[in-house]
Amino acid sequence: MKKIFILFFLAIFSIRLIAQIVFVSLDNDVYDFLERVEIKVGIDISSSTKPISRKKIIEILHKISEGENYNSLSKCEKDGLKNQIKKFSYEEKFLNSSKKINAEKKWKPLEFPYKFYFEDNFLTFNPIFRIRSKINESDSAYFSEDNTRITGGGRIYGYLGDKIGFYFYGVNNAEWGNYHDCRKIDSPKQGIGALVSDKKYYDEVDAYVSFSTKHADLIIGRFSNYWGCGKTGSLFISDKAPSYPQVMLKAKFSNWLNLTYFHGWLESNIEDSLFTYWGDDEKLRRKFYKKKYIAAHRLEITPLKNLKFGLSELIYYGEREPELVYFIPVMLFWSAQHYTNDQDNYLNGIDFEWIPINFCKIYGSFMIDEMKLSKIFDANESHNYVGFQIGSYFVEPIFKDLDFRIEYTRLNPWTYTHKFPINEATSDGYKFDDEIYGYTMGYWTGQNSDNFYFGIDYHLNQKTKISFDYSRYRKGAQDSIKYQYTIPPAEKFLYGHQYTKNKFGFSLEFEPLNNLFCKIGYEYLDCNVIEKNIEKALDEEYINPIYYKYDFTQNKLHFSIGYNLR
């Protein structure tokens, strides 16, 4: 395997490398801005495969500013476009090789970001700081704890000539308060890695280097991916799990066809007893964990200006060394798993985005974990382990600067699971009631669940937004894995229904100074549990974790202020 990687790198460096890339982090507000503007001006953004490079972002921004539909933008959007172009000004040199960058020689210690230039090399550094606090009242003492989190660190990225791009993001977090909120267990927010001892201190780190040719990019590092169109999460690859090491290849065949491939190293949290050993004391025990991987590739196709499709294949496997057959980007993983004796977990699916009119986008995803086409409509014979998502995004359909979105996601029982635990579509993990569980790599609710979302955004100006949202999330049970393969299927959708969460909230986001972000909001949550099914779960009739044992409500008031979070 090492020899293969060496040969691969020699092949890459034997090609003339140009226009290296640096990704835009998934939480950057430019993605929301581009999605909104795409609908109004009809510019193809190909935003369903993220992250996107800074070079690609500046290309899109210039297409918008120079396009024939530029005047259809509101003043708020034009100001936002101007501000975004300013943020990506350095990458303009890649659009025009004759463009000269005005490098300031004098270092200004109190002006961020720090920028350093030397010939064709560029480096920028920005500190990161945030404090977020929640006042949480509940009719249950267990859920009434307040929560505070302090985040500090920095972001560094840049370019080495025309050959190498690099990126590093690292922060430390200190958190106090509600245990569930800290772990982000039953939430769409990204989960966290290992806590330091029993205290709520943890870090978040992304880092990678990139090498580019005219038609393809190679990225090696640790970061997150997001494949799909959903606002509340993706069925295929989401950012719910903490970021993970990977090797990625991105290739552009034409303006209407792009390929993205990666092979990632995941955390199984399954102890490998063969290598774990004990010292003279419990504290001297050294644990080893079983190896786990993901391989995935995706074709993004744009047959029409207002219509896009994504075709994805994913494979989860482990308990052995990486399989070479899964390092072939153009190999069908459906066939590759047959080559490896059908021991792995194979998923595939399709998603689409359609803009029928210049104020509406319709999108959807359909994922297949297991399906027998010959028996798809036979209720007694078919295992339809599938999930789907459908949504619509409306931009100023009635009032100026007012948008709203409707989205529904459903996951049938047994999606993401597998008869071999190592192959479940999860990574990293958290401890709950003395058991270890993994964060889902796909949609955050996991199997046997659905989620309805409705949201409204009102843009007062380019730096101020008011949001209202409502969601209804239902979660069912998970039985012993042996029932997954019974004929006829043992359980139907939402069997063992455990709880329903109705959530309503509103928030005000504003940027009083460049890169200084403030947010104030309120959230009301009503959780209704189904007592008879909770009792069955407590009696171990169902095996999934029980987060809530009784009904409760929550009232949360939250405030956050941070610098350079995006």
Phi and psi in degrees as a GROMACS rama.xvg file:
@    title "Ramachandran Plot"
@    xaxis  label "Phi"
@    yaxis  label "Psi"
@TYPE xy
-62.4588  -39.3643  LYS-2
-63.2214  -37.0412  LYS-3
-63.8379  -42.8924  ILE-4
-64.6904  -39.1686  PHE-5
-61.7549  -45.6848  ILE-6
-63.7705  -36.7686  LEU-7
-62.9711  -44.7445  PHE-8
-66.9027  -38.3118  PHE-9
-62.0407  -38.3339  LEU-10
-65.8052  -40.2265  ALA-11
-63.7115  -46.2063  ILE-12
-75.6446  -14.1475  PHE-13
-77.9508  -10.6015  SER-14
-98.0018  146.656  ILE-15
-67.5815  120.969  ARG-16
-96.4567  133.63  LEU-17
-139.797  160.796  ILE-18
42.6786  59.299  ALA-19
-58.9317  161.77  GLN-20
-119.457  152.373  ILE-21
-132.219  128.511  VAL-22
-75.583  155.059  PHE-23
-93.6531  126.469  VAL-24
-58.6865  150.989  SER-25
-64.5543  -22.8046  LEU-26
-91.8147  7.96981  ASP-27
-71.7972  136.782  ASN-28
-69.9377  -8.39968  ASP-29
-66.0371  -27.9081  VAL-30
-65.2725  -44.6886  TYR-31
-64.4047  -39.3465  ASP-32
-63.0397  -45.4564  PHE-33
-67.9615  -38.2836  LEU-34
-61.6569  -41.6779  GLU-35
-65.5755  -46.2269  ARG-36
-71.3448  -33.4801  VAL-37
-54.701  -42.2198  GLU-38
-66.1609  -37.1629  ILE-39
-78.7675  -36.404  LYS-40
-108.485  -7.93239  VAL-41
73.7906  29.4063  GLY-42
-89.3558  128.27  ILE-43
-74.159  120.86  ASP-44
-106.394  -23.8462  ILE-45
53.9084  53.4793  SER-46
-91.9353  4.07451  SER-47
-86.8871  -1.87302  SER-48
-120.832  101.348  THR-49
-121.414  153.89  LYS-50
-78.5611  161.488  PRO-51
-109.865  147.884  ILE-52
-74.7987  154.706  SER-53
-61.4053  -36.2085  ARG-54
-62.9345  -43.3129  LYS-55
-65.7764  -38.701  LYS-56
-61.2271  -45.4977  ILE-57
-67.6665  -31.5865  ILE-58
-61.5052  -45.0313  GLU-59
-65.7765  -43.0237  ILE-60
-60.3234  -39.0934  LEU-61
-72.4558  -34.1578  HIS-62
-60.4911  -39.6125  LYS-63
-67.4246  -47.3367  ILE-64
-67.7466  -26.3159  SER-65
-102.666  -0.994382  GLU-66
-76.8392  162.636  GLY-67
-70.349  -20.0333  GLU-68
-98.1815  15.0277  ASN-69
-57.176  -39.4548  TYR-70
-70.052  -11.236  ASN-71
-77.6959  -10.1807  SER-72
-75.8917  147.367  LEU-73
-76.6158  168.344  SER-74
-59.7736  -39.939  LYS-75
-58.9552  -42.8495  CYS-76
-71.6453  -36.9729  GLU-77
-65.1301  -40.0547  LYS-78
-65.2063  -40.7701  ASP-79
-63.9158  -39.5078  GLY-80
-62.8011  -44.4247  LEU-81
-61.2631  -41.0713  LYS-82
-67.4915  -39.7014  ASN-83
-67.6053  -40.4673  GLN-84
-61.306  -37.07  ILE-85
-63.7288  -39.33  LYS-86
-66.2032  -26.1793  LYS-87
-112.101  28.9622  PHE-88
-64.8885  -35.4237  SER-89
-62.3027  -38.2189  TYR-90
-68.5704  -7.05551  GLU-91
-63.6624  -23.5103  GLU-92
-62.8523  -26.2187  LYS-93
-76.446  -18.9815  PHE-94
-84.1344  -27.6372  LEU-95
-139.357  101.598  ASN-96
-63.0104  -19.2944  SER-97
-86.4839  -8.38  SER-98
-68.247  133.785  LYS-99
-101.584  136.608  LYS-100
-88.2618  125.88  ILE-101
-78.2726  95.1727  ASN-102
-88.3908  123.799  ALA-103
-81.3828  126.763  GLU-104
-79.7606  -26.1663  LYS-105
-86.1667  128.161  LYS-106
-84.682  127.907  TRP-107
-111.224  102.408  LYS-108
-64.6213  -20.3638  PRO-109
-105.86  11.1046  LEU-110
-116.792  120.066  GLU-111
-109.968  152.791  PHE-112
-77.217  155.625  PRO-113
-72.4218  133.6  TYR-114
-127.973  133.55  LYS-115
-127.221  130.359  PHE-116
-122.244  140.83  TYR-117
-151.575  108.764  PHE-118
53.2207  -118.217  GLU-119
-95.6498  10.6376  ASP-120
-98.4632  147.755  ASN-121
-145.215  137.646  PHE-122
-141.77  138.408  LEU-123
-132.917  144.829  THR-124
-132.336  136.352  PHE-125
-135.725  129.878  ASN-126
-72.8657  156.747  PRO-127
-127.72  132.519  ILE-128
-147.704  138.388  PHE-129
-152.208  144.313  ARG-130
-129.632  129.64  ILE-131
-129.572  134.198  ARG-132
-133.991  140.346  SER-133
-125.287  133.989  LYS-134
-101.926  116.14  ILE-135
-122.27  110.5  ASN-136
-108.175  142.374  GLU-137
-149.089  158.534  SER-138
-81.4305  2.4011  ASP-139
-120.593  127.342  SER-140
-60.3853  -31.4098  ALA-141
-66.4389  -29.2415  TYR-142
-108.174  15.9851  PHE-143
-103.127  8.67427  SER-144
-69.4195  141.794  GLU-145
-78.922  167.216  ASP-146
-142.408  135.027  ASN-147
-136.22  138.292  THR-148
-135.672  133.537  ARG-149
-115.641  131.226  ILE-150
-124.076  134.409  THR-151
-146.834  140.658  GLY-152
170.768  -143.858  GLY-153
-166.626  169.206  GLY-154
-131.295  130.676  ARG-155
-127.735  133.247  ILE-156
-152.787  164.572  TYR-157
173.95  -166.652  GLY-158
-137.735  139.437  TYR-159
-106.722  97.5404  LEU-160
58.3653  -138.865  GLY-161
-106.192  22.1557  ASP-162
-121.341  -34.502  LYS-163
-132.852  134.626  ILE-164
-113.715  151.361  GLY-165
-145.877  156.822  PHE-166
-153.375  138.692  TYR-167
-142.642  131.838  PHE-168
-132.916  125.296  TYR-169
-147.247  128.942  GLY-170
-137.839  152.814  VAL-171
-109.228  143.868  ASN-172
-123.218  138.337  ASN-173
-122.079  128.867  ALA-174
-136.34  141.568  GLU-175
-130.953  147.87  TRP-176
118.122  -141.444  GLY-177
-59.1901  126.188  ASN-178
-64.3515  -43.0293  TYR-179
-61.7061  -41.3924  HIS-180
-66.4504  -37.6345  ASP-181
-62.2055  -45.6185  CYS-182
-80.0367  -17.4134  ARG-183
54.2235  46.9901  LYS-184
-70.5682  -57.8765  ILE-185
-106.524  60.5694  ASP-186
-152.529  150.569  SER-187
-74.1511  -9.07668  PRO-188
-70.4622  152.439  LYS-189
-63.1274  134.92  GLN-190
-71.6201  172.144  GLY-191
-114.513  158.844  ILE-192
-82.8324  -147.647  GLY-193
-68.3821  136.087  ALA-194
-82.0858  147.676  LEU-195
-77.5215  114.88  VAL-196
51.7965  -137.629  SER-197
-97.9855  5.65812  ASP-198
-92.4675  158.577  LYS-199
-90.7236  61.1166  LYS-200
-115.701  131.457  TYR-201
-154.677  159.175  TYR-202
-116.555  160.809  ASP-203
-131.266  126.133  GLU-204
-138.468  132.065  VAL-205
-126.364  142.796  ASP-206
-160.995  140.676  ALA-207
-164.037  164.73  TYR-208
-126.279  152.132  VAL-209
-131.415  148.193  SER-210
-132.157  134.746  PHE-211
-132.025  144.247  SER-212
-113.715  -172.806  THR-213
-64.3379  -34.766  LYS-214
-116.26  -8.18199  HIS-215
-145.619  154.024  ALA-216
-127.932  139.544  ASP-217
-116.701  127.062  LEU-218
-126.502  131.569  ILE-219
-126.417  123.586  ILE-220
166.907  -158.925  GLY-221
-124.357  121.326  ARG-222
-166.855  178.162  PHE-223
-108.078  155.813  SER-224
-121.722  160.767  ASN-225
-146.349  111.881  TYR-226
-114.618  112.884  TRP-227
141.217  178.02  GLY-228
-107.704  -9.28604  CYS-229
-67.8706  147.393  GLY-230
-81.8741  -38.7114  LYS-231
-88.5462  -7.2573  THR-232
152.05  167.951  GLY-233
-115.487  143.231  SER-234
-72.8631  -29.8681  LEU-235
-91.1158  -73.9722  PHE-236
-129.659  120.328  ILE-237
-122.055  -179.955  SER-238
-101.754  25.271  ASP-239
-67.1797  -46.9027  LYS-240
-74.8368  151.163  ALA-241
-56.7028  155.999  PRO-242
-60.9064  160.391  SER-243
-144.716  154.529  TYR-244
-68.1797  145.795  PRO-245
-162.503  161.754  GLN-246
-117.203  123.15  VAL-247
-122.037  143.88  MET-248
-126.476  127.107  LEU-249
-119.83  126.874  LYS-250
-128.92  136.499  ALA-251
-110.664  110.102  LYS-252
-83.9142  -34.7723  PHE-253
-164.502  -176.012  SER-254
-69.7947  -13.2831  ASN-255
-116.541  2.20668  TRP-256
-142.312  121.493  LEU-257
-133.11  146.42  ASN-258
-120.263  134.755  LEU-259
-126.507  130.195  THR-260
-134.903  143.965  TYR-261
-151.92  154.527  PHE-262
-122.877  123.697  HIS-263
-120.204  154.242  GLY-264
-106.509  116.142  TRP-265
-104.297  167.748  LEU-266
-99.4514  119.849  GLU-267
-84.3572  -31.4791  SER-268
59.4231  19.2326  ASN-269
-104.565  115.181  ILE-270
-65.9512  137.511  GLU-271
-98.1905  98.5575  ASP-272
-66.1519  -19.3294  SER-273
-68.0984  -31.4923  LEU-274
-109.613  -19.535  PHE-275
-64.494  137.967  THR-276
-140.174  162.219  TYR-277
-109.444  147.123  TRP-278
-97.362  -154.152  GLY-279
-80.021  -6.07791  ASP-280
-147.189  155.567  ASP-281
-55.2704  -36.0891  GLU-282
-69.0536  -17.5735  LYS-283
-94.895  6.77941  LEU-284
-69.9727  131.473  ARG-285
-109.785  121.532  ARG-286
-99.3354  138.533  LYS-287
-118.011  147.505  PHE-288
-119.841  150.815  TYR-289
-67.2147  145.651  LYS-290
-75.6864  143.14  LYS-291
-145.703  142.547  LYS-292
-139.906  164.287  TYR-293
-134.785  138.619  ILE-294
-125.248  136.864  ALA-295
-151.058  143.272  ALA-296
-141.578  159.099  HIS-297
-150.154  130.547  ARG-298
-102.675  128.878  LEU-299
-111.048  120  GLU-300
-119.841  132.698  ILE-301
-122.937  84.1526  THR-302
-71.6945  -28.8668  PRO-303
-131.366  159.168  LEU-304
-58.8231  -34.2314  LYS-305
-106.793  15.1621  ASN-306
-138.636  128.73  LEU-307
-133.974  145.961  LYS-308
-126.554  149.887  PHE-309
-128.235  130.639  GLY-310
-115.443  122.713  LEU-311
-125.851  143.079  SER-312
-129.579  137.171  GLU-313
-135.674  147.868  LEU-314
-138.413  131.262  ILE-315
-111.968  132.58  TYR-316
-155.253  170.047  TYR-317
-179.401  -166.362  GLY-318
62.4112  26.9946  GLU-319
-164.812  177.528  ARG-320
-72.3382  159.488  GLU-321
-55.6529  138.477  PRO-322
-85.6404  126.663  GLU-323
-61.6379  -34.0154  LEU-324
-62.637  -25.4725  VAL-325
-85.2286  -0.0870988  TYR-326
-96.911  7.68385  PHE-327
-95.9923  105.656  ILE-328
-59.0206  -32.403  PRO-329
-97.6457  9.20977  VAL-330
-80.4589  137.779  MET-331
-72.8844  117.251  LEU-332
-67.0485  -25.1874  PHE-333
-58.2363  -41.732  TRP-334
-79.2433  -35.354  SER-335
-62.3421  -37.3454  ALA-336
-69.088  -27.5027  GLN-337
-65.5889  -38.334  HIS-338
-62.2307  -32.0429  TYR-339
-95.0901  21.8441  THR-340
69.7746  30.3883  ASN-341
53.6094  45.2148  ASP-342
-101.544  0.858963  GLN-343
-116.134  173.236  ASP-344
-104.476  112.266  ASN-345
-106.874  131.737  TYR-346
-131.85  149.449  LEU-347
-149.025  172.053  ASN-348
176.372  178.573  GLY-349
-138.159  146.201  ILE-350
-138.091  160.686  ASP-351
-146.61  158.639  PHE-352
-136.228  129.648  GLU-353
-134.606  128.533  TRP-354
-112.296  89.9268  ILE-355
-72.578  -25.0371  PRO-356
-150.007  158.831  ILE-357
-78.3088  26.5081  ASN-358
-139.861  9.85108  PHE-359
-144.5  135.842  CYS-360
-123.511  132.387  LYS-361
-111.477  132.088  ILE-362
-141.804  161.851  TYR-363
-168.772  163.258  GLY-364
-140.886  147.675  SER-365
-136.525  120.065  PHE-366
-116.146  138.932  MET-367
-117.522  118.989  ILE-368
-91.463  -44.3348  ASP-369
-153.772  132.963  GLU-370
-157.63  134.22  MET-371
-104.271  109.509  LYS-372
-61.559  -33.9329  LEU-373
-68.683  -19.4238  SER-374
-128.712  26.6972  LYS-375
-62.3458  -31.0928  ILE-376
-102.766  10.5513  PHE-377
-97.4689  105.798  ASP-378
-64.8317  -23.5165  ALA-379
-92.6483  -10.6176  ASN-380
-122.632  -23.9316  GLU-381
-90.0128  136.596  SER-382
-102.032  96.7924  HIS-383
-100.944  80.3781  ASN-384
-87.8962  86.9589  TYR-385
-130.478  164.516  VAL-386
-140.743  152.153  GLY-387
-145.194  158.682  PHE-388
-142.88  135.644  GLN-389
-137.342  140.808  ILE-390
-158.628  164.658  GLY-391
-138.213  139.588  SER-392
-122.356  122.258  TYR-393
-112.865  126.056  PHE-394
-109.497  113.275  VAL-395
50.9033  47.9715  GLU-396
-70.7911  -25.15  PRO-397
-125.161  -56.0369  ILE-398
-115.762  150.965  PHE-399
-63.5232  136.117  LYS-400
66.2067  15.2778  ASP-401
-114.406  122.383  LEU-402
-121.31  156.785  ASP-403
-149.282  158.606  PHE-404
-138.393  141.044  ARG-405
-124.764  133.469  ILE-406
-149  137.764  GLU-407
-131.818  133.77  TYR-408
-129.774  135.712  THR-409
-135.642  135.931  ARG-410
-125.014  120.415  LEU-411
-69.594  163.019  ASN-412
-55.7498  142.379  PRO-413
79.2783  -0.356078  TRP-414
-64.5818  144.157  THR-415
74.6751  -12.3414  TYR-416
-92.2396  172.34  THR-417
-160.004  154.908  HIS-418
-65.5979  -24.5911  LYS-419
-104.413  115.389  PHE-420
-53.5089  -31.1853  PRO-421
-62.9877  -22.7399  ILE-422
-95.9182  4.10163  ASN-423
-65.2047  148.663  GLU-424
-80.4159  64.0695  ALA-425
-137.152  164.883  THR-426
-152.525  155.566  SER-427
53.3624  -157.923  ASP-428
170.818  179.028  GLY-429
-144.512  156.765  TYR-430
-100.331  129.735  LYS-431
-141.79  122.653  PHE-432
50.9512  45.296  ASP-433
66.8998  12.7235  ASP-434
-116.722  151.596  GLU-435
-102.339  128.948  ILE-436
-125.317  152.828  TYR-437
-102.009  151.913  GLY-438
-75.6151  135.82  TYR-439
-66.6226  135.582  THR-440
-77.7902  -22.0024  MET-441
-99.5368  -131.877  GLY-442
-70.161  138.539  TYR-443
-65.326  -24.8502  TRP-444
-74.859  -19.4369  THR-445
74.3999  -173.12  GLY-446
-67.403  158.457  GLN-447
56.6177  59.0666  ASN-448
-158.576  163.989  SER-449
-146.932  162.252  ASP-450
-148.441  124.809  ASN-451
-108.299  134.691  PHE-452
-132.16  139.025  TYR-453
-137.734  127.89  PHE-454
-138.335  148.774  GLY-455
-128.646  134.345  ILE-456
-123.799  133.801  ASP-457
-123.244  121.22  TYR-458
-95.6699  105.617  HIS-459
-68.4057  -41.0709  LEU-460
-158.947  -174.539  ASN-461
-64.6744  -17.4218  GLN-462
-118.707  10.249  LYS-463
-137.532  129.196  THR-464
-140.55  136.881  LYS-465
-109.611  132.642  ILE-466
-128.513  142.678  SER-467
-127.732  139.075  PHE-468
-149.14  152.942  ASP-469
-137.582  140.883  TYR-470
-141.767  149.958  SER-471
-130.268  112.444  ARG-472
-119.45  125.447  TYR-473
-117.334  137.209  ARG-474
-127.051  128.076  LYS-475
-99.3042  -170.935  GLY-476
-93.3031  171.582  ALA-477
-129.147  121.288  GLN-478
-84.7924  -179.986  ASP-479
-56.9741  140.414  SER-480
-60.9379  -20.2813  ILE-481
-64.9133  -24.4223  LYS-482
-79.7891  -9.31606  TYR-483
-65.0929  -27.841  GLN-484
-110.309  14.4452  TYR-485
-74.7658  149.154  THR-486
-125.197  123.018  ILE-487
-70.2366  163.482  PRO-488
-53.87  134.65  PRO-489
-77.4798  -30.8462  ALA-490
-129.651  150.839  GLU-491
-105.578  174.637  LYS-492
-58.7218  134.473  PHE-493
64.5691  27.4299  LEU-494
-63.4332  151.628  TYR-495
58.581  34.2804  GLY-496
-46.9546  119.231  HIS-497
-98.631  -43.9528  GLN-498
-159.038  159.587  TYR-499
-126.46  132.639  THR-500
-116.647  117.731  LYS-501
-102.758  126.927  ASN-502
-131.741  135.769  LYS-503
-132.825  139.435  PHE-504
-157.178  162.888  GLY-505
-144.25  155.499  PHE-506
-151.392  157.742  SER-507
-122.204  120.042  LEU-508
-114.163  135.015  GLU-509
-151.308  159.164  PHE-510
-124.601  87.3817  GLU-511
-64.5463  -33.0603  PRO-512
-131.906  158.853  LEU-513
-55.8448  125.685  ASN-514
69.9298  8.53229  ASN-515
-107.194  113.116  LEU-516
-111.713  134.715  PHE-517
-125.708  146.496  CYS-518
-146.335  131.427  LYS-519
-125.897  135.739  ILE-520
-158.441  168.908  GLY-521
-134.288  145.002  TYR-522
-142.028  133.654  GLU-523
-116.188  131.512  TYR-524
-128.927  131.911  LEU-525
-122.364  115.617  ASP-526
-109.487  120.693  CYS-527
-114.726  112.18  ASN-528
-94.6979  153.554  VAL-529
-98.1841  101.357  ILE-530
-58.6132  -41.6968  GLU-531
-63.8421  -34.4127  LYS-532
-78.5189  -31.1805  ASN-533
-64.5589  -40.7878  ILE-534
-62.4004  -39.1652  GLU-535
-63.8788  -39.6246  LYS-536
-67.3126  -40.2271  ALA-537
-65.6956  -27.8465  LEU-538
-85.4988  8.58062  ASP-539
67.6659  24.1782  GLU-540
-73.7103  -34.0007  GLU-541
-110.885  152.411  TYR-542
-108.571  -9.36324  ILE-543
-77.8877  159.144  ASN-544
-65.8807  147.459  PRO-545
-103.537  102.922  ILE-546
-76.6574  -34.4655  TYR-547
-130.712  131.098  TYR-548
-105.277  -9.1713  LYS-549
-159.42  164.267  TYR-550
-62.4188  148.189  ASP-551
-159.739  162.252  PHE-552
-125.931  157.221  THR-553
-136.086  144.69  GLN-554
-124.827  116.968  ASN-555
-117.623  131.096  LYS-556
-115.638  121.989  LEU-557
-128.362  150.865  HIS-558
-143.036  138.369  PHE-559
-144.053  148.942  SER-560
-140.933  133.537  ILE-561
-154.19  158.103  GLY-562
-116.092  129.897  TYR-563
55.6807  46.234  ASN-564
-78.7085  -17.3783  LEU-565
